[in-house]
Amino acid sequence: MFKKIILCSSLAFSLAVAAPLVFADDTSSNTAPSTLCQKRMDFMNKTLQLSSDQQAKIKAIHDSGKAAMKANWQQLKGLKDQMKQLVASDKLDQGQLDTLVQQKTALMGTMMKARVTLQNQVYNVLNDQQKKQFHDAMAKWEAQKKEWHKGC
């Protein structure tokens, strides 16, 4: 039973990381953006037909949240490393595990709040037609995400 939970979790994580890359529209030329973030920005610019003013505002919003998110990811990595050490230990320290889980839960909550805040700021830069297109794109992405995780 425990093996199935670990396997399913590993599969879900692998799909969450790899699926956007596998299913990405790769009809690009040699001048394609090298980062996933830039690809997302280009996709948003193309899909929502953003004005240059909107693009500048959205870039500023993303840049403002970038440093905080990077620091959060570093903390999350540290917590994951500590959890890996617990897995490999001879005897599991339940108190330490509880502490790590609480820290990870708090950090994930902080990250989710920051992400929603940034998305709201971007959403408020858009006009009414773009907001509808944004909502439709998010609904499509959520449907794809559910499909990717359907087998777990």
Secondary structure, 3 states (H helix, E strand, C coil): CHHHHHHHHHHHHHHHHHHHHHCCCCCCCCCCCCCHHHHHHHHHHHHHCCCHHHHHHHHHHHHHHHHHHHHHHHHHHHHHHHHHHHHHCCCCCHHHHHHHHHHHHHHHHHHHHHHHHHHHHHHCCCCHHHHHHHHHHHHHHHHHHHHHCCCC
